[in-house]
Amino acid sequence: MPLNNARLDLIYIDPSCASKNEVAEMARELRGRRKERVVPDMVGDVRRFNQKFGLPWAPEQKPRFLPPDLWTFRERFHKEETMELELAILEGRLDDAADALTDRIYVDIGTAHFMGLPLEEHWKEVQRANMQKEKPTGPDDPRVTSKHRHAEGAAGWEVAIVKPVDWRAPNHTRVLNEHLYIHFDKTAP
């Protein structure tokens, strides 16, 4: 009874359909396989979508703000997907919630793409900073703020994630500078 392309995360074997030897053989085969998880290239997928339709972006483009009309369009698009997500959650439609959440991510990646942002590198910087965070030591941990205490239906501090004393924020300026983005301080004389 070969497993071929069976999913490796959950396999139920009905004892009435397989002998002990067959079960043992399947277990050996499973142990011999590498469990691989394929993660989609979301940024690449959106890039290919934009290129297919000739949407405004070129690989040599420097990071920049969008023109006001394009920004307004993208923001409206994001808000529409957020409203669809909220409605799906309120109505208990998980499939529509999954669709709206995925669409919202797609829209946001597209907006970053239009802005010429090296999103993968910004992601790595945020991930680095997030992985430095930790759980609070208890409800009296001074890092637990009022926003943590207001979590409905849960003791907020129990689900809180806080920044350690030596936490370093994501350095998006460094990432942008590596892509020849020049930030001009508009408040400087």
Secondary structure, 3 states (H helix, E strand, C coil): CCCCCCCCCCCCCCCCCCCHHHHHHHHHHHHHCCCCCCCCCHHHHHHHHHHHCCCCCCCCCCCCCCCHHHHHHHHHHHHHHHHHHHHHHHCCCHHHHHHHHHHHHHHHHHHHHHCCCCHHHHHHHHHHHHHCCECCCCCCCCCCCHHHHCCCCCCHHHHCCECCCCCCCCCHHHHHHHCCCCCCCCCCC
